[in-house]
Amino acid sequence: MQKHYYDILGISSGASLKDIRQAYRRLAREWHPDINPNQSSQVNRFLEISEAYRILSNPDNQQITNGEKANEPPRNNYITGRRNLLSNVDTAYTYEESYFNEIIETYINRGTSSIVTLSTRRKYTEYPLNITLEEAFKGISTTVPINYGPDSVRLNIEIDIPRGIEDGSRIRINTGNIITEGDIYFRINIAPHDYFTRYNEHLYHSVSLDFIDALLGTEIQIPTMTGQVLLKIPPNTRDGSLFRLSGRGMPNNDLSKKTGNIYVAIQLYYPQNLLDDERNLLAQFRYMRQMRRR
């Protein structure tokens, strides 16, 4: 995917080198990971800004056309997350991540400047992990055995899965000096749920409702991640009506500590096999409705 580096820095394509530097310094201060070190979007945005500055500040770079880098290979974003139970510990994938040649982060620390340079290429091994939606909701800690490297070294990896982790997220394991074959990542796979469909921090649940209950109103039990709750259905509820249970959804996987909602969609159904008494009552009801319209 091509990137509009000028747009990332919030400047026009004709900006001078001075303008580029000023924009970078302003954004780097705003998005530096030291401000929110545990927030993945903060780190990811900072790396994006640093890459844009590196490209645009190089006058010899001939691959830039209107702020885009031609034929840019895809680069995995830095995504922080946590994971859970492994479906197949022997199934792993080894990759090489292609990073930009170097990122220079300069920040003031007790009056001194620190320079951080990332290597251009490094290997990593990725393992799949399966968890349930309930585990993603509450977060868990677990130890996962894996076979690592060409010699299939047996390792027990401790993993913390935070509340609200999303499907497809990755976590990088900090192995210190124990591993020299490259980084270890786990990719989360959240199993489909019997009741809920998830979208970000919100959960969606559909309920079949008898048309009589929809006409007269009723109360129904709705499952949540913490137990059953009672939902009041008002009279004359229409098919497709959507009810919200505030704060009953998934926790946000960030520092906001907010919780999503559960949305309950109503689907009306009509009985197929009516008893004679039921059919007679409905016929009387129809007759009464017809008389009212005269």
GIDAPE-V55430 format. One line per field, one symbol per residue. phi: phi as a letter, one per 20 degrees, with the letter a starting at -180 (. if undefined). psi: psi as a letter, one per 20 degrees, with the letter a starting at -180 (. if undefined). burial: # if it has 24 or more other C-alpha atoms within 12 Angstrom, else .. A space follows every 10 residues. Layout:
BEGIN
phi: ???
psi: ???
burial: ???
END
This chain:
BEGIN
phi: .fdefffgem cefeffffff ffffffffff dfgffcfedf ffffffffff ffffffeefe feeeclndef lfffcfffcd acccfefbfe eccdcdeeef gaddddbecl nddddddeff bbebdddecd cefffffemb dbddecddmf elfecddecd dffngdfnfc ceeedmefdd epfdccdece fgdfddddcl eddcbdcecf fffffenacc edfcfcpece deefgmfefn fcdddfmdee ffebefmecf ddddeecfcc fedefgffff ffffffffff ffee
psi: pqqnhhhgik rrijqrhghg gggggghhhh jphhgmhjoh hggghghggh ggggghioii ojjpokjqoq kpqqppqopq arabppgoii oqpprppoqq gqpoppqpnl jqqppppqqh qqqqpppqpp rrhhhhghpr prpppqoqrh jlppqopppp oqpjqqpiqq pppojcjhpi jrqpqpppop qqqhhqppoc jqqppqpppp hghhgiqapq ppqrijaqqp ppoqqkpqpi qpqpnpjjbq qplajhkqqa rppoppoqqp qhnqrggghg ghghggghgh hhi.
burial: ..#######. #........# #.###.##.. ##......## ########## #######... ...#..###. ........## #######.#. .##...#.## ...##..... .......... ...####### ########## ...######. ......#### ########## ###....... .######### #....###.. ########## ..##...... .####..... #.#...###. ..###..### ####....## ######.... .......... .......... ....
END
